Amino acid sequence: MTLTQHIGRCGLCERPLGKKVEWHHRIPKSRGGTEVMPVHPICHRIIHASVSNQELATTFADVAVLKARPDISRFLRWIADKPADFHAPTRRPDTR
């Protein structure tokens, strides 16, 4: 069994994981977090492009709340039908 088969699905978009897997700290390590979830690299990038570490530590540590954010929700709809190893540039929104 490969690592990807063992892990299964992305903690953000819930698509099957591909060859590259990153580990997202729900509460940033810099804020004392230890719990991680496997995510696609593109999903990890959108989280950190959209939400500050302070916001992750307080408001968005709950994945359901993070997914409900309008920008993340929009991303999740867009990424839903993409292959597991899909990659595209991630842009930081103009406003935070």
C-alpha positions in Angstrom: 0.0 0.0 0.0 1.4 3.4 -1.0 1.3 6.4 1.3 -1.4 8.0 -1.0 -3.5 4.9 -0.8 -3.2 4.9 3.0 -4.1 8.6 3.3 -6.9 8.6 0.7 -8.4 12.0 0.2 -7.5 15.7 0.5 -8.6 17.3 3.8 -9.8 20.4 2.0 -11.3 19.4 -1.4 -11.9 15.7 -0.6 -10.6 14.6 -4.1 -8.3 11.6 -4.1 -4.7 12.5 -3.4 -2.1 12.4 -6.2 1.6 11.8 -6.2 2.4 14.9 -4.2 0.9 15.3 -0.8 1.5 18.1 1.6 0.6 18.3 5.3 -1.5 21.3 6.5 -1.4 22.2 10.2 -5.0 23.2 10.9 -3.6 25.5 13.6 -0.2 26.7 12.4 2.8 25.3 14.2 3.8 28.9 15.0 0.6 29.1 17.0 1.1 25.7 18.8 -0.7 23.5 16.4 0.2 19.8 16.0 -2.8 18.3 14.1 -2.2 17.9 10.4 -4.3 16.8 7.4 -3.1 15.7 4.0 -3.8 18.1 1.2 -3.0 18.6 -2.5 -0.2 21.2 -3.0 -2.8 23.5 -4.8 -5.2 23.2 -1.9 -2.5 24.0 0.6 -1.5 27.1 -1.5 -5.1 28.5 -1.6 -5.5 28.1 2.2 -2.4 30.1 2.9 -3.1 32.6 0.1 -6.5 33.3 1.5 -6.2 33.1 5.3 -3.5 34.4 7.7 -1.9 32.2 10.3 -3.7 34.3 13.0 -7.1 33.6 11.3 -6.2 29.9 10.9 -5.4 29.7 14.6 -8.7 31.3 15.7 -11.6 31.4 13.2 -10.6 28.9 10.6 -9.1 25.9 12.5 -12.4 24.1 11.8 -12.2 22.8 8.2 -16.0 23.2 7.8 -15.8 26.9 8.6 -12.8 27.3 6.3 -14.7 25.5 3.4 -17.6 27.9 4.0 -15.5 31.0 3.3 -16.7 32.4 -0.1 -13.3 32.4 -1.7 -12.5 28.9 -0.6 -15.9 27.7 -1.5 -15.5 29.1 -5.0 -12.1 27.4 -5.3 -13.6 24.1 -4.2 -16.3 24.3 -6.9 -13.6 25.1 -9.5 -11.2 22.3 -8.4 -13.8 19.6 -8.0 -13.4 18.1 -11.5 -9.7 18.5 -11.9 -7.3 15.5 -11.7 -5.5 14.8 -8.5 -2.1 16.1 -9.7 -3.6 19.3 -11.3 -1.5 22.4 -10.7 -2.1 26.1 -11.5 -0.6 29.3 -10.2 -2.2 30.4 -7.0 -2.8 34.1 -6.6 -3.3 36.0 -3.4 -6.6 37.9 -3.4 -6.3 41.7 -3.5 -8.2 42.1 -0.3 -7.8 40.1 2.9 
